[in-house]
């Protein structure tokens, strides 16, 4: 994909409840990846067409619409099989990509740490390994043996697949070493009885802005999807309980997050699974927040973090219309039959942050009442004391 490439967005409604009829999220993903949506097309089907996903008639319409608007790429809101992608490209005459690839593209642009780059590379290799379906012209059979003698050798596609398989194996081994390092760090926190809190939530819910507001950090913040990929951990001093907690900002979730990315980011997402408390950050200004919350809960369940206690933080209160503003900042919310504490805040203006610190102090005292007083006197903890004030 090239920068600012004009793209035609396509979405197919198969009757799923979360279908985005306006393709707003796909448009944000495309813009975040450096593409420029020039037109949108949606249609309904009972099931995907095995060959062209949308059928030949709709494929013709996509081709005509792309020509009419000068699009140089076609982007689908759903995942395409390798054969469907290949067939569509031949039928339309343009590069065709799916939601999975656009997310991989964004992750590749956003990764900054060594671990983050390795995780993205693993996901990219795993995705590429499924695309080896004779899509390129050089996949002819190579001759084996010495000189011109010998039987048929490996096909180029077999060579490519073996090279990718070897690269996946090497990347996994390097990630495994980093995973062990993270496990050692987590064990050290447990030994000193540190209370760990992880920020989780849908992408662009304002997690990094809230993280910066709480710990006076300078994590990268932008009004775009997946602005932050690498986990950042800082100490947060809570004056009400005279203790510090370890606060981590994690990667945001999104609908239909590719399983390859979930697997690749296992080490990063493990921060949430091993936390004592999760701050589930929700964009209160987004009317689709229930669906976004459900998606976050699904991923948390997938990584083994569904049993970790949660506080719902409804962020961006400053962007909520006056008619929808809550009567009180703190109440309770029924999430799938589980009653959770909910707090409305604005990380941008600071509204509700004092109440959040108080709630964190209460939860930390209840969930982890024992704390080594020597830890409170250590440089790591006392260094945060000047940041205690709002």
JOLIN-V804458 format. One record per backbone hydrogen bond with DSSP energy under -0.5 kcal/mol. NH is the residue of the N-H (numbers start at 0). CO is the residue of the C=O. E is the energy in kcal/mol with one decimal. If there is no record, write none. Layout:
nh;co;e
NH;CO;E
NH;CO;E
//
This chain:
nh;co;e
3;33;-4.7
4;1;-1.4
4;33;-0.6
6;35;-2.3
7;72;-2.5
8;6;-0.5
8;38;-2.7
9;74;-2.7
10;40;-2.3
12;42;-3.4
13;11;-0.8
18;15;-1.4
20;18;-1.1
22;19;-1.4
26;22;-2.0
27;23;-2.1
28;24;-2.6
29;25;-2.6
30;26;-2.4
31;27;-2.6
32;28;-1.8
33;30;-1.3
34;29;-3.1
35;4;-2.6
36;34;-0.5
37;6;-2.6
38;6;-1.0
40;8;-2.4
42;10;-1.6
44;12;-2.1
48;52;-1.9
52;48;-1.9
53;51;-3.3
58;54;-1.8
59;55;-2.0
60;56;-1.6
61;57;-2.4
62;58;-2.2
63;59;-2.4
64;60;-2.6
65;61;-2.5
66;62;-1.9
67;63;-2.3
68;64;-1.9
69;65;-0.7
69;66;-0.5
70;65;-2.1
71;5;-2.7
72;5;-1.1
73;94;-2.2
74;7;-3.0
75;73;-0.5
75;96;-2.6
76;9;-2.4
84;80;-2.6
85;81;-2.3
86;82;-2.7
87;83;-2.5
88;84;-2.1
89;85;-1.9
90;86;-2.2
91;87;-3.2
92;88;-2.2
94;71;-0.7
96;73;-2.8
98;77;-0.9
101;97;-1.9
102;98;-2.0
103;99;-2.1
104;100;-2.5
105;101;-2.0
106;102;-2.6
107;103;-2.4
108;104;-1.6
109;105;-2.2
110;106;-2.1
116;112;-2.3
117;113;-2.0
118;114;-2.5
119;115;-2.2
120;116;-2.4
121;117;-2.3
122;118;-2.1
123;119;-2.5
124;120;-2.5
125;121;-2.4
126;122;-2.1
127;123;-2.8
128;124;-2.1
129;125;-0.6
129;126;-1.0
130;127;-1.5
131;128;-0.6
132;130;-2.2
138;135;-1.2
139;137;-1.9
141;153;-1.5
143;150;-1.3
148;145;-1.7
152;141;-1.6
155;139;-1.3
158;154;-1.9
159;155;-2.9
160;156;-2.3
161;157;-2.2
162;158;-2.6
163;159;-2.5
164;160;-2.4
165;161;-2.3
166;162;-2.2
167;163;-2.6
168;164;-2.1
169;165;-2.3
170;166;-2.5
171;167;-2.5
172;168;-1.9
173;169;-2.0
174;170;-2.3
175;171;-2.2
176;172;-1.5
177;173;-1.6
178;174;-2.5
179;175;-1.9
180;176;-1.7
181;177;-2.1
182;178;-2.3
183;179;-2.1
184;180;-2.0
185;181;-2.5
186;182;-2.3
187;183;-1.9
188;184;-1.8
189;185;-2.3
190;186;-2.4
191;187;-1.6
192;189;-1.5
193;188;-2.9
194;243;-0.5
195;193;-0.6
196;245;-3.5
197;276;-2.1
198;247;-3.2
199;197;-0.5
199;278;-2.2
201;280;-0.7
202;252;-3.2
204;201;-1.3
209;205;-2.2
210;206;-2.8
211;207;-2.6
212;208;-2.1
213;209;-2.0
214;210;-2.3
215;211;-1.5
223;221;-2.1
226;223;-0.7
231;248;-1.6
233;246;-2.6
235;244;-3.1
236;234;-0.5
237;242;-3.4
238;236;-0.7
240;237;-0.7
241;237;-0.7
242;237;-1.6
244;235;-2.5
245;194;-2.9
246;233;-3.2
246;244;-0.6
247;196;-2.5
248;231;-2.7
249;198;-1.2
249;247;-0.5
251;227;-0.6
252;200;-2.1
256;253;-1.2
260;257;-0.9
261;257;-1.7
262;258;-2.7
263;259;-2.4
264;260;-2.6
265;262;-1.4
268;264;-3.2
269;265;-1.5
270;267;-1.4
271;268;-1.1
272;268;-1.4
273;269;-2.2
274;271;-0.8
275;195;-1.7
276;195;-1.4
277;308;-2.7
278;197;-2.8
279;277;-0.8
279;310;-2.1
280;199;-3.2
280;278;-1.0
281;312;-3.0
283;281;-1.2
283;314;-2.0
285;282;-1.5
286;284;-0.6
288;285;-1.6
290;287;-0.7
291;287;-1.7
292;288;-2.8
293;289;-2.1
294;290;-1.9
295;291;-2.0
296;292;-2.5
297;293;-1.9
298;294;-2.1
299;295;-2.6
300;296;-2.1
301;297;-1.8
302;298;-1.8
303;300;-0.9
304;299;-3.4
305;299;-0.6
307;304;-1.2
310;277;-2.3
311;340;-2.7
312;279;-2.7
312;310;-0.6
313;311;-0.7
313;342;-2.3
314;281;-2.7
314;312;-1.2
316;344;-1.8
318;315;-1.6
319;316;-1.2
323;320;-1.8
324;320;-0.6
324;321;-0.8
330;341;-2.3
332;339;-2.8
334;332;-0.9
334;337;-3.0
335;333;-0.7
337;334;-1.2
338;336;-0.5
339;332;-2.8
339;337;-0.6
340;309;-0.5
341;330;-3.1
342;311;-2.7
343;328;-2.8
344;313;-2.4
345;350;-2.5
349;345;-2.8
352;349;-1.7
355;351;-1.7
356;352;-2.3
357;353;-2.0
358;354;-2.4
359;355;-2.5
360;356;-2.3
361;357;-2.2
362;358;-2.6
363;359;-2.8
364;360;-2.1
365;361;-2.1
366;362;-3.2
367;363;-2.0
371;191;-0.5
372;370;-0.5
374;371;-1.2
375;371;-0.9
376;372;-0.9
377;373;-0.5
377;374;-1.0
380;377;-0.6
381;377;-2.7
382;378;-1.7
383;380;-1.8
384;381;-1.6
386;383;-1.6
387;384;-1.9
388;385;-0.5
//
